[in-house]
Amino acid sequence: MTSPRTRISAVAATVLTLGLLAGGCGSGDGGGGGGGEDVRTAPSAPPATGTGPYPTPTPTGTASAAPPGTDAPTRPRPSGTGEARGSTVRPEDVDPADADKVGEGALTALWTYDTAADSGPHDAGLRAADAGWLTEAYADRLRAHQPQSVPGAQWQEWAEHGARTAVVPEKTEDAAKPPDSETEAWRQWTVTATPEGREGWKGEPVVSAVYVQLTRATADEPWRVADVTVR
């Protein structure tokens, strides 16, 4: 847990960082993004001890997470065609009062890429924002983010097979997680994104450690994802 952390704000910059997660999305490091903005979130709870980035997210490099390796400036950015399939789960399909379900659904949307239609991982972040998984402020950050470079070799390989990612989030929390309050909750997940293409092609899974901050204005309102940090 000592490697640089990246914010899943920008998929192409981070994949939401997907190697494509590891090398492209929302982060500025090789783990998932290719952004350069330095956006800090002020602490919202007393400092916690442990390995997780609680309670203060690290500087975000982009507005979404992207797989490692997708952010290399090697070729013109492809132009997606058609309508991306994206994640089939939407906020209205889960219990809005369940922080676990909301976090899982948001991460699935953020990491679901469709290379047959997407021009890069950042497109998944935009879909997640438009679907309503995110807070208004976080969604605005993702929409405003401009990837600094084009997707790299890993994305190109996936695109050659017309691949779409199958996403499996698994909760992996540590003892450092602060207790939930009525208006804030933190979660840690391991997200596995496996590219699956035509004619049975399947690429190597990309695995990311992800920290999610969920917020709501009052206990009666639905949880929404306010920040994602990829380590």
Residue pairs with C-beta under 8 A, 6 or more apart in sequence:
1 51
1 52
1 209
1 231
3 29
3 31
3 231
4 27
4 28
4 29
4 31
4 58
4 231
5 27
5 29
5 53
5 58
5 211
5 229
5 230
5 231
6 14
6 17
6 25
6 26
6 27
6 28
6 29
6 31
6 32
6 33
6 58
6 60
6 61
6 62
6 65
6 229
6 230
6 231
7 14
7 26
7 27
7 33
7 39
7 57
7 58
7 59
7 60
7 61
7 62
7 65
7 227
7 228
7 229
7 230
8 14
8 15
8 16
8 17
8 25
8 26
8 27
8 32
8 33
8 60
8 64
8 65
8 110
8 125
8 210
8 228
8 229
8 230
9 16
9 26
9 33
9 35
9 39
9 60
9 61
9 62
9 63
9 64
9 65
9 125
9 138
9 141
9 142
9 145
9 227
9 228
10 16
10 25
10 26
10 33
10 34
10 35
10 60
10 61
10 62
10 63
10 64
10 65
10 66
10 122
10 125
10 142
10 145
10 147
11 17
11 18
11 24
11 25
11 26
11 33
11 62
11 63
11 64
11 65
11 66
11 110
11 113
11 120
11 121
11 122
11 123
11 124
11 125
11 126
11 142
12 24
12 25
12 33
12 34
12 62
12 64
12 66
12 70
12 71
12 120
12 121
12 122
12 123
12 125
12 147
12 151
13 24
13 25
13 26
13 27
13 28
13 32
13 33
13 34
13 35
13 36
13 61
13 62
13 63
13 64
13 66
13 71
13 122
13 145
13 147
13 148
14 24
14 25
14 26
14 27
14 31
14 32
14 33
14 34
14 35
14 61
14 62
14 64
14 65
14 66
14 121
14 230
15 21
15 24
15 25
15 26
15 32
15 33
15 64
15 65
15 66
15 67
15 70
15 110
15 111
15 113
15 121
15 124
15 125
15 193
15 208
15 230
16 25
16 26
16 32
16 33
16 64
16 65
16 66
16 110
16 111
16 121
16 124
16 125
16 128
16 228
16 230
17 23
17 24
17 25
17 26
17 27
17 29
17 31
17 32
17 33
17 65
17 66
17 67
17 68
17 121
17 208
17 230
18 24
18 25
18 32
18 65
18 66
18 67
18 68
18 70
18 111
18 113
18 121
18 165
18 193
18 206
18 208
19 30
19 31
19 32
19 67
19 68
19 69
19 70
19 154
19 206
20 32
20 66
20 67
20 68
20 69
20 70
20 113
20 121
20 151
20 154
20 155
20 158
20 165
20 193
20 195
20 206
21 31
21 32
21 65
21 66
21 67
21 68
21 111
21 191
21 193
21 206
21 207
21 208
21 230
22 30
22 31
22 32
22 67
22 68
22 69
22 206
22 208
23 30
23 31
23 32
23 66
23 67
23 68
23 69
23 70
23 71
23 72
23 152
23 154
24 32
24 33
24 34
24 65
24 66
24 67
24 68
24 69
24 70
24 71
24 120
24 121
24 151
24 152
24 154
24 155
25 32
25 33
25 62
25 64
25 65
25 66
25 67
25 70
25 71
25 121
25 122
25 125
25 230
26 32
26 33
26 35
26 60
26 61
26 62
26 63
26 64
26 65
26 66
26 125
26 228
26 230
27 33
27 35
27 60
27 61
27 62
27 65
27 230
28 34
28 35
28 36
28 59
28 61
28 62
29 61
30 68
30 69
31 68
31 208
31 230
31 231
32 65
32 66
32 67
32 68
32 208
32 230
33 61
33 62
33 64
33 65
33 66
33 71
33 230
34 61
34 62
34 66
34 70
34 71
34 72
34 147
34 148
34 149
35 60
35 61
35 62
35 63
35 145
35 147
35 148
36 61
36 62
36 148
37 59
37 60
37 61
37 62
37 145
38 59
38 60
38 61
39 59
39 60
39 141
40 56
40 57
40 59
41 56
41 57
41 213
41 227
42 56
43 55
43 56
44 55
44 56
44 184
44 213
45 54
45 55
45 178
45 181
45 184
46 55
46 178
47 55
47 56
48 54
48 55
48 176
48 177
48 178
49 176
50 174
50 175
50 176
50 177
51 174
51 176
52 173
52 174
52 176
52 177
52 186
52 188
52 211
53 211
53 229
53 231
54 176
54 177
54 178
54 186
54 211
55 178
55 186
55 213
57 211
57 213
57 227
57 229
58 229
60 141
60 227
60 229
62 122
62 145
62 147
63 122
63 125
63 141
63 142
63 143
63 144
63 145
64 110
64 121
64 122
64 124
64 125
64 126
64 128
64 142
64 145
65 110
65 111
65 121
65 125
65 208
65 210
65 228
65 230
66 120
66 121
66 122
66 151
67 113
67 121
67 154
67 155
67 193
67 206
68 154
68 206
69 152
69 153
69 154
69 155
70 120
70 121
70 151
70 152
70 154
70 155
71 147
71 148
71 149
71 150
71 151
71 152
72 149
72 150
72 151
72 152
72 153
73 149
73 150
74 150
74 152
74 153
74 156
75 150
75 156
76 150
77 119
77 120
77 150
77 151
78 119
78 120
78 150
78 151
78 159
79 119
80 116
80 117
80 118
80 119
80 123
81 116
81 117
82 116
82 117
83 117
84 114
84 116
84 117
84 118
84 123
84 124
84 127
85 112
85 114
85 117
85 164
86 109
86 112
86 114
86 124
86 127
87 105
87 108
87 109
87 112
87 127
87 128
87 131
87 167
89 105
89 108
89 109
90 105
90 131
90 132
91 102
91 105
91 131
91 132
91 133
91 222
93 105
94 101
94 102
94 104
94 105
95 101
96 102
96 221
96 222
96 223
97 222
97 223
98 223
99 180
99 185
99 187
99 214
99 223
100 171
100 187
102 133
102 214
102 222
102 223
102 224
102 225
103 169
103 187
103 189
103 212
103 214
103 223
103 225
104 169
104 189
105 133
106 128
106 133
106 134
106 212
106 225
106 228
107 167
107 169
107 189
107 191
107 210
107 212
107 228
108 167
108 169
109 124
109 127
109 128
109 131
109 133
110 124
110 125
110 128
110 133
110 228
111 124
111 165
111 167
111 169
111 191
111 193
111 208
112 124
112 127
112 164
112 165
112 167
112 193
113 121
113 123
113 124
113 158
113 163
113 164
113 165
113 193
113 195
114 164
114 165
115 155
115 158
115 159
115 161
115 162
115 163
115 164
115 195
116 159
116 162
116 164
117 123
118 124
119 151
120 147
120 150
120 151
120 155
121 151
121 155
122 142
122 145
122 147
125 142
125 145
126 142
126 143
128 134
128 142
129 138
129 139
129 140
129 142
129 143
130 139
132 224
133 224
133 225
134 142
134 224
134 225
134 226
135 215
135 224
135 225
135 226
137 226
138 224
138 225
138 226
138 227
157 203
158 195
158 197
158 203
161 195
161 197
161 198
161 201
161 203
162 197
162 198
163 195
163 196
163 197
163 201
163 203
164 195
164 196
164 197
165 193
165 194
165 195
165 196
166 193
166 194
166 196
167 191
167 192
167 193
167 194
168 191
168 192
168 194
169 189
169 190
169 191
169 192
169 210
170 189
170 190
170 191
170 192
171 187
171 188
171 189
172 188
172 189
172 190
172 209
173 187
173 188
174 188
177 186
177 187
177 188
178 186
180 186
182 216
182 218
182 219
183 215
183 216
183 217
183 218
183 219
184 213
184 214
184 215
185 213
185 214
185 215
185 223
186 211
186 212
186 213
186 214
187 211
187 212
187 214
188 209
188 210
188 211
188 212
189 209
189 210
189 211
189 212
190 207
190 208
190 209
190 210
191 207
191 208
191 210
192 205
192 206
192 207
193 205
193 206
193 207
193 208
194 202
194 203
194 205
194 206
195 202
195 203
195 204
195 206
196 202
196 203
197 203
208 230
208 231
209 230
209 231
210 228
210 229
210 230
210 231
211 228
211 229
211 230
211 231
212 225
212 227
212 228
212 229
213 225
213 226
213 227
213 228
213 229
214 223
214 224
214 225
214 226
215 223
215 224
215 226
216 222
216 223
216 224
